[in-house]
Amino acid sequence: MNAPLIDPFARAIRYLRVSVTDRCDFRCTYCMAEHMTFLPKAELLTLEELDRLCTAFVHMGVEKLRITGGEPLVRKGIMTFFRAMSRHLDSGALKELTLTTNGSQLARFAQELVDCGIRRINVSLDTLDPAKFAEITRWGRLPQVLDGIEAAKAAGLRVKINAVALKGFNEDELFPLVDWCAREGHDLTFIEVMPMGDLGGEDRLSQYWALTDLRARLAERFTLTDLAERTGGPARYVRLEETGQKIGFITPLTHNFCESCNRVRLTCTGELYMCLGQEDMADLRAPLRASPDDAGLEQAIRAAIARKPKGHDFDYSRQAIAGQMTRHMSHTGG
């Protein structure tokens, strides 16, 4: 292994989130406009380039790789990439390979994902009502997603459900969601929507449902015990004593995870974001394509990590990061 990646605050970078595509087969109202313009193919990293980049990070000490999108499983040939990454699990260099998905393609790919060494996944699911699901995803079909989750469970994958808390939309489903996850054996994490930004007429402010309120409602029915446990992501966890369930809360505006932040995020065009809450990024596509040798690439990665801030400050440019943040935070989790 090469010398590990250490940021200016002595944090070793162990966790890389990688977007493999900007495309998705849904158009969730808090995430995408209905008629999206996607990136030209030439701007996207090829699967081989993604392999090379991720491998460089693994050689520098990254132990956890989370694959995201868009919807990662709609990228053509994506299983080739998962199979390539599984060699790092086999060698022991990578401790975990995982993904965040909307679940639509899981029925097709669940077994292959397990064969590649994936043991747990996050599935974004905000409602169990078919009509509301169609409304919020615009293009999605709930039975397809539930079948996918069932296939994942049958294949032996641990499923964590990520639900974005939306006022006036899924408030009345708080307990049905919790009960369903308890019955199915899924962990559940609630994500606070960013209360700003404009996505084609969707009023973000009216959707804002504070997780402090959600938690207080949970506490009316259940005994909540705070857990010290962290999974490398921004979630804070509680245990519901009556059911033994683990429930997570992600509040993007708070700083509750900066001190121990060991994560960076790579986009499908090769931009490396050192902090989810700031716009500073480094272009890794240029050094990647400039030479087949990895020396320049590794140098660019180290230079980027040297700029990782201590924490995020949302006064930087609240409006500009709003869309980026909700999208990337709401498809996250530990």
Secondary structure, DSSP 8 states (H G I E B T S, - for coil): -----B-TTS-B--EEEEE--S--S---TTT--SS-----GGGS--HHHHHHHHHHHHHTT--EEEEESS-GGGSTTHHHHHHHHHHHHHHTS-SEEEEEE-STTHHHHHHHHHHTT--EEEEE---S-HHHHHHHHSS--HHHHHHHHHHHHHTT-EEEEEEEEBTTTTGGGHHHHHHHHHHHT-EEEEEE--S--EETTEEHHHHB--HHHHHHHHHHHS-EEEE----SSS-EEEEETTTTEEEEEE-TTS-TTSTT--EEEE-TTSEEES-TTS--EEE-HHHHHH-SSSHHHHHHHHHHHTT--SS--TTS-HHHHHHHHHHHHTT---
